[in-house]
Amino acid sequence: MQITNLNPDTAIGASGWWVELEGHRLLMDAGTHPKREGHAGLPRFDLVQKSELDAIAISHCHHDHVGALPVALRYFPKAHVLMTELSYFLAERVLHNSVNVMTRQRDEMGIREYPLFTHDEVDDLAPRFQGFKYNREIDWAAYHKTRAGFRSPTLEFFDAGHALGSAGLMVRGQRETLFYTGDVSFRDQTILKGARFEDVRAEVLIMETTRGNRAVPPGFTREAEIERLTEAIDRVLKRKGCVLIPTFALGRTQEILALLALLMRAGRLRRQPIYIGGLGRVFTEIYDLEAHRTHRQHSNLHLTEALNLVVLERGQIQKMKLAGGRLFVLTAGMMSENTAAHDLALRMIGDERQAIFFVGYADPDTPGGRLKAAQPGETFVFSPSGGTVTRRCEVEDFDLTAHANREELLEFVGEVSPRVVLLGHGEEQSRAWFEEQIRARHPRIKILQPAPGQRVEV
């Protein structure tokens, strides 16, 4: 088995793993880098473009895992595209939204390479997408390459509990097996139940390391963190301030909306409108529609019925009065420029009545990351378009992650008992922690950290 890391960066970036197994080739994920623009943010497809690819398997529909799929299919026009049935309902919408965002960035920021693909291209490619149920073994090798008397390699999706449709990928060949975690949450969230990776065994393990640089504080519980968030929201609303919770449109938005719905139902928060973005509304409706197919809690909780959701129109953020206690759950967890979350934050940062509550990761080099790091009264550059601001609003960070804690992933390594572990999807410090801990606990396991574009024999 040979594996190439196509991520163009050493940290979390454009996910893409090229696997060569028994004469067949599989690409696992085709993402875009959240901090790079244009072609620099794509996986290194150029390194493998002369090879014939049998199939592309998508772990889930976050942009850093699926955002480059149309570009990948230009390089490999004969490849099948495989994903879970829940991701199948999301993929087209995610990619069409990418076209909209790239077109806006071209017009507003002058990025001439954008869009990297078009709406027509997404429409033309969509019939090639295939959705499968969890725990079904799928033949993915090209038919003409399957030799008589030999069983072709298979693929199986395991529920990863990270976001709707997320999956770990089990690849089985004649002689070797590989498991790719994708992004995984072993603990229950408000809606989604934790990953179902029980009894996973494989000789090769490719594992995410997102939270390898973050230890779990003593006594930490998700329930206590939710209580702390509830009290903080109530405190701000009582002083007639507004609360902005920046979230990612798929997954985090729906988890926070579900939490707010349950708190309002229980009388912990007063019932009031919640302002959201259009893409967040689309994915929320899909969460509702596909509740019966999902391994989840509160299966009868339909967010569009339980909450008074108000979709903000373009430009409305600049005109609204920030008084009387409003709740905003807006797409763009890192407050990227040209988003409603970014523009609303600009209005709130200098006002001590307002509050911005983070519930997920924000890269230090993004507007959200810079705001997180700013102290009360500190003046800093929020973003190139937003300029210099002074932080006077309340800012809090609540750990409601959809990623497994590092101790849980370390335990998972022992359960899988692989011969080789490949570490990816994490900062250098995170991967270093895992390597040190795995070596200490499992000295017989070979540990690899392939550099961008590096091909390794496993």
C-alpha positions as CSV (number, residue, x, y, z in Angstrom):
1,M,0.0,0.0,0.0
2,Q,1.3,3.5,-0.9
3,I,-0.2,6.7,0.4
4,T,0.4,10.3,-0.7
5,N,-0.5,13.3,1.4
6,L,-1.9,15.8,-1.1
7,N,-2.6,18.5,1.5
8,P,-0.5,21.6,0.3
9,D,0.2,22.6,3.9
10,T,1.7,20.9,7.0
11,A,-1.3,21.9,9.2
12,I,-5.1,21.7,8.8
13,G,-5.7,22.6,5.2
14,A,-7.0,21.0,2.0
15,S,-7.6,17.4,2.9
16,G,-6.6,14.8,0.3
17,W,-5.2,11.3,0.7
18,W,-4.1,9.3,-2.4
19,V,-4.2,5.6,-1.7
20,E,-2.7,2.9,-4.1
21,L,-3.8,-0.5,-3.1
22,E,-3.3,-3.7,-5.1
23,G,-3.2,-2.0,-8.5
24,H,-6.2,0.3,-7.7
25,R,-6.3,4.0,-6.7
26,L,-8.6,5.8,-4.3
27,L,-8.7,9.5,-3.4
28,M,-10.0,10.2,0.1
29,D,-11.4,13.7,0.3
30,A,-10.8,16.7,-2.0
31,G,-10.9,19.8,0.2
32,T,-9.9,23.5,-0.1
33,H,-7.5,25.3,2.3
34,P,-9.4,27.7,4.6
35,K,-6.5,30.2,4.6
36,R,-5.2,30.1,1.0
37,E,-6.7,31.6,-2.0
38,G,-7.0,30.4,-5.6
39,H,-5.1,27.4,-6.8
40,A,-2.7,27.6,-3.9
41,G,-5.6,26.4,-1.7
42,L,-6.1,23.1,-3.7
43,P,-4.7,19.7,-2.9
44,R,-1.6,18.8,-5.0
45,F,-3.5,17.0,-7.7
46,D,-0.7,17.9,-10.1
47,L,1.6,15.3,-8.4
48,V,-0.7,12.4,-9.4
49,Q,-2.5,13.7,-12.5
50,K,-0.8,11.2,-14.8
51,S,-2.3,8.3,-12.8
52,E,-5.7,6.7,-13.4
53,L,-8.0,7.1,-10.4
54,D,-10.8,4.6,-9.7
55,A,-12.8,6.5,-7.2
56,I,-13.1,9.5,-4.9
57,A,-14.5,9.0,-1.4
58,I,-15.7,12.0,0.6
59,S,-15.6,11.8,4.4
60,H,-18.0,14.8,5.0
61,C,-19.2,18.0,3.4
62,H,-17.1,20.7,5.1
63,H,-15.1,22.7,2.6
64,D,-11.7,21.6,3.8
65,H,-12.8,18.0,2.8
66,V,-15.1,18.5,-0.2
67,G,-14.5,22.0,-1.6
68,A,-12.1,21.0,-4.4
69,L,-14.2,18.0,-5.7
70,P,-15.1,19.6,-9.0
71,V,-11.5,20.4,-9.6
72,A,-10.5,16.8,-8.8
73,L,-13.0,15.5,-11.3
74,R,-11.3,17.6,-14.0
75,Y,-8.1,15.8,-13.3
76,F,-9.8,12.4,-13.0
77,P,-12.9,12.5,-15.2
78,K,-13.5,8.7,-15.0
79,A,-13.5,8.5,-11.2
80,H,-16.6,7.4,-9.3
81,V,-17.6,9.7,-6.4
82,L,-18.7,8.0,-3.2
83,M,-20.2,9.5,0.0
84,T,-22.7,8.7,2.6
85,E,-26.4,9.2,1.7
86,L,-26.6,12.1,4.1
87,S,-23.6,13.8,2.5
88,Y,-25.3,13.2,-0.9
89,F,-28.1,15.6,0.2
90,L,-25.6,18.2,1.1
91,A,-22.7,18.1,-1.4
92,E,-24.4,20.0,-4.3
93,R,-25.5,22.8,-2.0
94,V,-22.1,23.1,-0.4
95,L,-20.4,23.4,-3.8
96,H,-22.9,25.8,-5.2
97,N,-22.4,28.0,-2.2
98,S,-18.6,27.8,-2.9
99,V,-19.2,29.2,-6.3
100,N,-21.2,32.1,-4.9
101,V,-18.5,32.9,-2.3
102,M,-15.6,32.7,-4.8
103,T,-17.5,34.9,-7.3
104,R,-18.1,37.5,-4.6
105,Q,-14.4,37.3,-3.6
106,R,-13.4,37.8,-7.2
107,D,-15.6,40.9,-7.5
108,E,-14.8,42.4,-4.0
109,M,-11.2,41.3,-3.5
110,G,-9.9,41.0,-7.0
111,I,-9.0,37.4,-6.9
112,R,-8.9,36.7,-10.6
113,E,-8.6,32.9,-10.3
114,Y,-12.1,32.7,-8.8
115,P,-14.4,30.9,-9.2
116,L,-12.3,27.7,-9.5
117,F,-15.5,26.0,-10.9
118,T,-19.0,27.1,-12.0
119,H,-22.6,26.4,-11.1
120,D,-23.0,24.7,-14.5
121,E,-20.0,22.5,-13.7
122,V,-21.5,21.4,-10.4
123,D,-24.8,20.6,-12.1
124,D,-23.0,18.5,-14.7
125,L,-21.0,16.6,-12.2
126,A,-23.8,15.9,-9.6
127,P,-25.2,12.8,-11.4
128,R,-21.8,11.1,-10.8
129,F,-22.2,11.4,-7.0
130,Q,-23.4,8.2,-5.2
131,G,-24.7,8.1,-1.7
132,F,-24.5,5.0,0.5
133,K,-25.8,4.0,3.9
134,Y,-23.4,3.5,6.8
135,N,-21.9,0.1,7.2
136,R,-22.5,-1.2,3.7
137,E,-19.5,-2.6,1.9
138,I,-19.0,-1.1,-1.6
139,D,-16.9,-2.2,-4.5
140,W,-15.1,0.9,-5.7
141,A,-12.4,-0.4,-8.2
142,A,-13.0,0.2,-11.9
143,Y,-14.6,-2.8,-13.5
144,H,-12.1,-3.2,-16.3
145,K,-9.2,-3.5,-13.8
146,T,-10.8,-6.2,-11.6
147,R,-9.0,-9.4,-12.5
148,A,-10.8,-12.7,-12.7
149,G,-10.5,-14.7,-9.5
150,F,-9.5,-11.7,-7.5
151,R,-11.8,-9.8,-5.1
152,S,-11.8,-6.1,-5.7
153,P,-11.1,-3.7,-2.8
154,T,-14.1,-2.4,-0.9
155,L,-15.0,0.7,1.0
156,E,-17.3,1.0,4.0
157,F,-18.6,4.2,5.7
158,F,-18.7,4.4,9.5
159,D,-20.7,7.1,11.3
160,A,-18.1,9.7,12.6
161,G,-20.6,11.8,14.7
162,H,-18.9,15.0,13.6
163,A,-21.5,16.6,11.3
164,L,-24.5,15.4,9.3
165,G,-23.2,12.6,7.0
166,S,-19.7,12.5,8.4
167,A,-17.9,9.2,8.1
168,G,-14.7,7.3,8.8
169,L,-13.6,5.2,5.8
170,M,-12.7,1.6,6.0
171,V,-10.8,0.4,2.9
172,R,-10.3,-3.4,2.6
173,G,-8.0,-5.1,0.1
174,Q,-7.0,-8.7,-0.4
175,R,-4.1,-8.4,2.0
176,E,-4.4,-5.1,3.8
177,T,-6.9,-2.8,5.5
178,L,-6.9,0.9,6.0
179,F,-9.1,3.1,8.2
180,Y,-9.3,6.9,7.8
181,T,-11.0,8.7,10.7
182,G,-11.9,11.9,8.8
183,D,-13.1,14.4,11.4
184,V,-14.6,12.5,14.3
185,S,-16.5,13.2,17.6
186,F,-16.7,10.3,20.0
187,R,-19.0,12.2,22.4
188,D,-22.7,13.0,21.9
189,Q,-23.5,16.5,20.8
190,T,-26.8,18.2,21.3
191,I,-28.2,16.6,18.1
192,L,-25.8,14.1,16.8
193,K,-24.7,11.0,18.8
194,G,-21.1,10.1,19.0
195,A,-19.1,8.1,16.4
196,R,-19.9,4.5,15.9
197,F,-16.4,3.2,15.4
198,E,-16.8,0.2,17.6
199,D,-14.9,-2.9,16.5
200,V,-12.9,-1.0,13.9
201,R,-9.6,-2.9,13.3
202,A,-7.1,-2.0,10.5
203,E,-3.5,-2.5,9.7
204,V,-3.1,1.2,8.6
205,L,-4.7,4.1,10.4
206,I,-4.9,7.7,9.1
207,M,-6.0,9.9,11.9
208,E,-7.0,13.5,12.5
209,T,-5.1,15.3,15.2
210,T,-7.0,18.6,15.4
211,R,-7.0,18.9,19.2
212,G,-3.6,17.3,19.9
213,N,-2.4,20.6,21.4
214,R,-5.3,21.0,23.7
215,A,-5.5,19.0,27.0
216,V,-8.9,18.5,28.6
217,P,-9.0,20.6,31.8
218,P,-9.6,18.7,35.1
219,G,-13.2,18.3,35.8
220,F,-14.4,19.5,32.4
221,T,-17.8,18.4,31.2
222,R,-19.8,19.4,28.2
223,E,-22.9,19.8,30.5
224,A,-21.0,22.4,32.6
225,E,-19.9,24.3,29.5
226,I,-23.5,24.4,28.3
227,E,-24.6,25.8,31.7
228,R,-21.9,28.4,31.5
229,L,-23.1,29.5,28.0
230,T,-26.7,29.6,29.1
231,E,-25.9,31.9,32.0
232,A,-23.8,34.1,29.8
233,I,-26.6,34.5,27.2
234,D,-29.1,35.2,29.9
235,R,-26.8,37.8,31.5
236,V,-26.3,39.7,28.2
237,L,-30.0,39.6,27.2
238,K,-31.0,41.0,30.6
239,R,-28.8,44.0,30.1
240,K,-30.5,44.5,26.7
241,G,-27.3,43.7,24.8
242,C,-27.1,41.4,21.7
243,V,-25.4,38.1,21.5
244,L,-23.5,37.0,18.3
245,I,-22.5,33.3,18.1
246,P,-20.4,32.8,15.0
247,T,-20.7,29.3,13.7
248,F,-20.0,27.1,10.7
249,A,-23.1,26.7,8.5
250,L,-23.1,22.9,8.5
251,G,-23.1,21.2,11.9
252,R,-22.2,23.9,14.4
253,T,-25.2,26.1,13.4
254,Q,-27.7,23.3,13.9
255,E,-26.1,22.1,17.2
256,I,-26.4,25.6,18.6
257,L,-29.9,26.1,17.4
258,A,-30.9,22.8,18.9
259,L,-29.4,23.9,22.2
260,L,-31.2,27.2,22.1
261,A,-34.5,25.4,21.3
262,L,-34.2,23.1,24.3
263,L,-33.3,26.0,26.6
264,M,-36.3,28.0,25.4
265,R,-38.5,24.9,25.8
266,A,-37.3,24.4,29.3
267,G,-37.8,28.1,30.2
268,R,-34.1,28.8,30.7
269,L,-34.1,31.4,28.0
270,R,-37.0,33.6,26.9
271,R,-38.5,32.8,23.5
272,Q,-37.5,35.3,20.9
273,P,-36.4,35.4,17.2
274,I,-33.0,34.0,16.3
275,Y,-31.3,35.7,13.3
276,I,-29.4,33.4,11.0
277,G,-27.9,33.4,7.5
278,G,-29.5,31.9,4.4
279,L,-27.0,29.0,4.1
280,G,-27.5,28.2,7.8
281,R,-31.2,28.0,7.1
282,V,-30.8,25.6,4.2
283,F,-28.7,23.2,6.2
284,T,-31.0,23.4,9.1
285,E,-33.9,22.4,6.9
286,I,-31.9,19.4,5.7
287,Y,-31.2,18.4,9.3
288,D,-34.9,18.5,9.9
289,L,-35.9,16.6,6.7
290,E,-33.3,13.9,7.3
291,A,-33.8,13.4,11.0
292,H,-35.3,9.9,10.4
293,R,-32.1,8.8,8.6
294,T,-29.7,10.2,11.3
295,H,-28.2,8.6,14.4
296,R,-29.2,11.5,16.6
297,Q,-30.9,12.6,19.8
298,H,-34.2,14.6,19.9
299,S,-35.3,13.0,16.6
300,N,-38.7,14.8,16.9
301,L,-37.1,18.2,17.4
302,H,-37.5,20.1,14.1
303,L,-35.6,23.3,14.4
304,T,-37.6,25.3,11.8
305,E,-40.7,24.6,13.8
306,A,-39.4,24.9,17.3
307,L,-37.7,28.2,16.7
308,N,-38.6,31.6,15.2
309,L,-35.8,31.7,12.7
310,V,-35.3,35.0,10.8
311,V,-33.1,34.9,7.8
312,L,-31.1,38.1,7.4
313,E,-31.2,39.8,4.0
314,R,-28.1,41.2,2.4
315,G,-27.2,44.6,3.9
316,Q,-29.6,44.2,6.8
317,I,-26.8,43.9,9.4
318,Q,-25.7,47.5,8.8
319,K,-29.2,48.9,9.4
320,M,-30.4,46.9,12.4
321,K,-30.5,48.5,15.8
322,L,-28.4,46.6,18.3
323,A,-30.6,47.1,21.3
324,G,-33.3,45.2,23.2
325,G,-31.4,41.9,23.3
326,R,-31.2,40.1,20.0
327,L,-29.7,36.6,19.3
328,F,-27.6,36.0,16.2
329,V,-26.3,32.6,15.1
330,L,-24.4,33.5,11.9
331,T,-22.4,31.6,9.4
332,A,-18.6,32.1,9.4
333,G,-17.2,30.6,12.6
334,M,-13.9,32.5,12.1
335,M,-15.6,35.7,11.0
336,S,-14.0,35.8,7.6
337,E,-14.3,39.0,5.6
338,N,-17.4,39.6,3.5
339,T,-19.7,37.7,5.8
340,A,-22.5,38.8,8.0
341,A,-20.7,37.6,11.1
342,H,-17.7,39.7,10.3
343,D,-19.8,42.8,9.6
344,L,-21.9,42.4,12.7
345,A,-18.8,41.9,14.9
346,L,-17.4,45.2,13.6
347,R,-20.5,47.0,15.0
348,M,-20.4,45.1,18.3
349,I,-16.7,45.1,19.2
350,G,-16.6,48.7,20.5
351,D,-19.9,48.5,22.5
352,E,-19.6,47.1,26.1
353,R,-23.3,46.1,26.1
354,Q,-22.8,43.5,23.3
355,A,-21.3,40.0,23.5
356,I,-19.6,37.7,21.0
357,F,-19.5,34.0,22.1
358,F,-17.3,31.5,20.3
359,V,-18.3,27.9,20.4
360,G,-15.6,26.4,18.1
361,Y,-12.1,26.8,16.8
362,A,-11.0,30.1,15.3
363,D,-7.6,30.2,13.6
364,P,-5.3,32.8,15.2
365,D,-4.7,34.4,11.8
366,T,-8.4,35.0,11.1
367,P,-10.6,38.0,12.4
368,G,-12.3,35.6,14.9
369,G,-8.9,34.4,16.2
370,R,-7.6,37.9,16.6
371,L,-10.8,39.0,18.5
372,K,-10.5,35.9,20.8
373,A,-6.9,36.9,21.6
374,A,-7.7,40.6,22.3
375,Q,-7.9,41.8,25.9
376,P,-10.6,44.2,27.0
377,G,-9.7,47.7,26.0
378,E,-7.0,46.5,23.5
379,T,-6.7,48.0,20.1
380,F,-5.9,45.6,17.3
381,V,-6.3,45.1,13.5
382,F,-9.5,43.0,13.1
383,S,-9.2,42.5,9.3
384,P,-7.9,44.3,6.3
385,S,-11.4,45.7,5.4
386,G,-12.5,46.2,9.0
387,G,-9.3,48.0,10.1
388,T,-8.3,48.8,13.6
389,V,-10.8,48.4,16.4
390,T,-10.8,48.6,20.2
391,R,-12.4,45.6,22.1
392,R,-15.0,46.8,24.6
393,C,-17.6,44.1,24.1
394,E,-17.8,40.9,26.1
395,V,-16.0,37.9,24.5
396,E,-16.1,34.4,25.8
397,D,-15.0,31.0,24.4
398,F,-17.1,27.9,25.1
399,D,-15.7,24.4,24.3
400,L,-18.5,22.7,22.4
401,T,-16.2,21.1,19.9
402,A,-17.3,18.6,17.3
403,H,-13.8,17.0,17.3
404,A,-12.6,14.2,19.5
405,N,-10.4,15.1,22.4
406,R,-6.8,13.9,22.1
407,E,-7.1,11.4,24.9
408,E,-10.1,9.8,23.1
409,L,-8.1,9.5,19.9
410,L,-5.2,8.0,21.7
411,E,-7.4,5.4,23.2
412,F,-8.8,4.7,19.7
413,V,-5.3,3.9,18.4
414,G,-5.1,1.2,21.0
415,E,-8.5,-0.2,20.0
416,V,-7.6,-0.3,16.3
417,S,-4.2,-1.8,17.0
418,P,-2.7,-0.8,13.6
419,R,0.7,-1.6,12.3
420,V,1.2,1.9,11.0
421,V,-0.4,5.3,12.0
422,L,-0.3,8.3,9.7
423,L,-1.0,11.6,11.5
424,G,-2.7,14.5,9.7
425,H,-5.2,17.3,9.9
426,G,-3.5,19.0,12.8
427,E,-0.9,21.6,13.7
428,E,2.7,20.5,14.1
429,Q,2.4,20.7,17.9
430,S,-0.7,18.5,17.8
431,R,0.9,15.9,15.7
432,A,4.0,15.9,17.8
433,W,2.0,15.2,20.9
434,F,0.3,12.2,19.3
435,E,3.6,10.8,18.1
436,E,5.2,11.1,21.5
437,Q,2.2,9.5,23.3
438,I,1.7,6.7,20.7
439,R,5.4,5.8,20.9
440,A,5.3,5.6,24.7
441,R,2.1,3.5,24.8
442,H,2.6,1.4,21.6
443,P,6.3,1.2,20.8
444,R,5.7,-1.4,18.0
445,I,3.4,0.9,16.0
446,K,5.2,2.7,13.1
447,I,4.3,6.4,13.1
448,L,4.4,8.5,9.9
449,Q,3.9,12.2,9.3
450,P,4.1,12.6,5.5
451,A,4.9,16.1,4.4
452,P,2.8,17.9,1.7
453,G,3.1,15.9,-1.5
454,Q,5.1,13.1,0.1
455,R,4.4,9.5,-0.9
456,V,5.0,6.8,1.7
457,E,5.1,3.0,1.5
458,V,3.1,1.3,4.3
